[in-house]
Amino acid sequence: MNGLGGGLINLVVRYVVIFLVLNLLILLPMTTFQNSYQASPVAQWIVKETPLLSERLVHWWLAA
């Protein structure tokens, strides 16, 4: 049971890290990354449709 819980927590942490890295990279004016992002529906879904995180990140950035 501990292994399953640890694996689930690991999955959530990795997803959040990927979410944050993608959001930071979107801000950089790198043409190669911007083109890759536009061609990747998975990356776009992670950034735009992640429940709670997307909304909270926008509010956090606007408040700063």
Secondary structure, 3 states (H helix, E strand, C coil): CHHHHHHHHHHHHHHHHHHHHHHHHHHCCCHHHHHHHHHCHHHHHHHHHCCCHHHHHHHHHHHC
